[in-house]
Amino acid sequence: MINTMKKISFFLILVIAMQSIAIAQENTDTDLPEYNKWSLEFSAGVNKPTRPFNTSYYTKTPSFYTLDLGLRHNFTELLGAKLDVSINRFQNAENSLPFETTLYRTSLQGVVNAGSLLGLRDWSNRLNFLVHGGMGVSVLTSKEPVDRDFSNGDNMLNFIVGITPQLRLTNRIALTGDLSAIGHVRQHLSFDGLNRNDLRGFDGFYVTASIGANIYLGRGKKHADWYDAENARLDDLDGRLTKIETDLIDTDQDGVPDYLDREPNTISGVAVNTKGIAVDQNKNGIPDELESTLDTRYAKLSDIPTKTEPVIISGDEMIKKLIEDGYVNVYFKFNSTTPETYSLESINYLIKYMTENSGASAQLIGYADEIGNASNNQVLSEKRAQKVKDIMVAAGISGNRLSTTGNGEDASVDKSSAPARQLVRRVTFKLN
């Protein structure tokens, strides 16, 4: 029988190893499980057999050794089952008659996550305890068998109950302790190895105490031992709310969230379509809502005063008049030193004029709107003027012919009007 028991133990260990490999390789889809359900369990410790013993035979309290190896599967976060194998050695104490026996046990047990069931998770996510119980078969062997009928060991049924405290180190490993009580039915040999045919009922009884570890298997973040359905639902809800908050971020405040916005830097205050693109029906690069406002800043031929007698004005004089009268300006985005694309033509007017009039020089005067800190706006107006100068120098105009000035905030428009603020975020030109 001992050889049969060893084969069973070897088979169980082989099953556990194969199961571990299978678990590591299974479930290749991208969705992670709610929690892991499998764990390997091993422990080592001491034991104390209490009955049956013959007179003058007894063991130390406690006695070495107990070894246990198991594989557990959880059906839910509260209930599971495990299959384990155990080896216990019983040896005489110093004042006892000599003996040495070994007990092999295998049991199928139910496991209850008592910590979660009792609400332990509400105040600790690292401490837990399990309760387990079940039945199986055991074989008691003696180093020097007294009765030939038991040369291969005494076969019996076992019933086991126990409690297993846990300390979670990581999501994959937990330290464990265990205290178990095991009773035997149909035990004919006493723990000292002598024959006792008169035993009935729960003939044998011993306890074990051990420490060990749980190794959790699976692709999920946590094992069922540490899973809290209520907290998981709250975490999921919090994650969804965070995603909604992130999705609703609208940097340019055009009414279209950033994740849908195909033009995330739309000019403040202009109308946009459902994709966040500024409405520009004539496709000229200027938002329709700004076009009418800009028309008032750029002169038309009909705007130039005329006398009753025709006055012939040259092209250079026309450009000079437009510049000096404030019709040619460079406009900027909010809190930016980058000119609006449609304003580059204004820079080009000045470049053409200064190219054709080599003796001309110009002062570039920057402005900001009233939004924000006044000192910061002063610096911003200076940077805007310098930016236009850099563009003109890069286009071939000598820097010696250009000077820059920052006039800070322009408070001449209604501060609450976005289109009006757009008009004062500018650089103007003064010809010398």
PyMOL commands that set and color helices and strands:
alter all, ss='L'
color gray80, all
select helices_A, chain A and resi 2-25+114-117+120-122+148-150+224-226+229-247+288-295+301-303+315-324+341-356+374-394+399-401+418-424
alter helices_A, ss='H'
color red, helices_A
select strands_A, chain A and resi 38-51+63-74+79-91+100-112+127-142+154-168+173-185+202-217+329-331+362-368+402-409+426-431
alter strands_A, ss='S'
color yellow, strands_A
deselect
rebuild
show_as cartoon
